[in-house]
Amino acid sequence: MKAFTYRAGQLACETVPLATIAAEVGSPCYVYSAGAMRAQLQAYQDAFAARPALFCYAVKANSNIAVIRTLAAAGAGADTVSGGEIERALAAGVPPQKIVFAGIAKSAEEIRFALGSGILQFNVESVPELLRISAVAQELGTTAPVALRINPDVDAATHSKISTGRKEDKFGIPYADAPALYGMAASLPGIEPVGLHLHIGSQITTIEPFAKAYRRGIDLFNEIRGAGIPLRRLDLGGGFGVRYRSETPIPAAAFAAMVLELVAGLDVQLVFEPGRAFVAEAGALVSSVIYRKESGGRRFLVLDAGMNVLIRPALYDAYHEVLPLAEPEADAHLEPMDVVGPICESSDIFGRDRYLPLLDSGDRVAFLSAGAYGAVMASDYNSRWSAAEVLVDGDRWAVIKPGRAPGAQFADEAIPPWLEAVRT
Ligand SMILES: *Cc1c(COP(=O)(O)O)cnc(C)c1O
């Protein structure tokens, strides 16, 4: 399902024109299609119909509770990386037995909260973490269900800043150390080893790195079981790539066929943790043109959204397609323009030489594939209005987070008493 299409000359999310939404909630704003999110989840659920798997949505991609709830209502669990994300998942209605707690820096307080909530599993990345989880579980008179996150030493052939499965990356337990660590985990009083976990990176669009990592993971899984530790769950991570420009994502059916062949005959519960794949293409960022300006022989389109709202281009050299909300005529004259944000940083550029009609102040554009790692990474840098978030479902839509005015952003800042009396 395509979330954003032109209808009667206007770019719409499902059936709702983005111009209608922007006129009411203001600009910039994020708009998400619930239907597109459900369709993505459904595609994977269908592909794994022969062997039902649990899809724990990686909440960090877009942690708005309405987004989590949309996916949870369609059967998804949640993959979380902090106590705060567990709180969000619970608030959104995800059953605790469908929540996985990952991340390399779990504090004792977070572990206590997760154990108290009765989550499905802790994905563990180091010996000190294992010892701490065991100690907290003992203190609470319980045992923690644990999967060890194995680093399979596979290069996911993705952007270096989103690769996690090479041995030089900071994530996971070295493959060769795993058997000894499982032995140790099994001997700890507060730990029950229940599974094996791996996640090799993000935005992966070829099947080979997955197949290679999964093969290594399954070999190890069998070895650990052979050693008498009754593992029952294989968590194969996320990282499924999406379309930003000309990428071809792996079809869910092809992905499932690869996995199902590898796990044929293996009695194990399958878990996956996609984030981006469920939400990226379901979201767009709507922004308004402040000025069109020419300087140094270039033409700039200066927008009211910048790296404060969508940091991916500045952080990862990410590409986002930009479309005018008003559909250009078929014979419209297009000009190369540098599309930039309002932030006082040279890296605040969405794209160079984008061919667009001669848009002007007040005209609006949308950045596509902005549903993942967009709103969650926004900041108050430069004190501009923050972007509202809106969820569309068919012809219904609702604000799921209002934009915040600069005044609201500093409302909880305080002048210390010794400065109050100072004349300015
Ligand atoms: C970020 C992350 C994911 C989700 O990655 P996507 O590329 O968004 O699918 C899954 N598992 C772990 C452990 C992660 O850190």
PDBQT file of the ligand as one rigid body, heavy atoms in Angstrom, charges set to zero:
ROOT
HETATM    1  C1  LIG A 501      17.468  -0.504  16.034  1.00  0.00    +0.000 C 
HETATM    2  C2  LIG A 501      17.279  -1.930  16.322  1.00  0.00    +0.000 A 
HETATM    3  C3  LIG A 501      16.308  -2.652  15.637  1.00  0.00    +0.000 A 
HETATM    4  C4  LIG A 501      15.465  -2.063  14.528  1.00  0.00    +0.000 C 
HETATM    5  O1  LIG A 501      16.218  -1.754  13.419  1.00  0.00    +0.000 OA
HETATM    6  P1  LIG A 501      15.463  -1.342  12.056  1.00  0.00    +0.000 P 
HETATM    7  O2  LIG A 501      16.558  -1.110  11.100  1.00  0.00    +0.000 OA
HETATM    8  O3  LIG A 501      14.697  -0.118  12.350  1.00  0.00    +0.000 OA
HETATM    9  O4  LIG A 501      14.612  -2.485  11.687  1.00  0.00    +0.000 OA
HETATM   10  C5  LIG A 501      16.115  -3.978  15.984  1.00  0.00    +0.000 A 
HETATM   11  N1  LIG A 501      16.860  -4.564  16.953  1.00  0.00    +0.000 NA
HETATM   12  C6  LIG A 501      17.820  -3.889  17.617  1.00  0.00    +0.000 A 
HETATM   13  C7  LIG A 501      18.603  -4.588  18.659  1.00  0.00    +0.000 C 
HETATM   14  C8  LIG A 501      18.063  -2.559  17.331  1.00  0.00    +0.000 A 
HETATM   15  O5  LIG A 501      19.019  -1.900  17.984  1.00  0.00    +0.000 OA
ENDROOT
TORSDOF 0
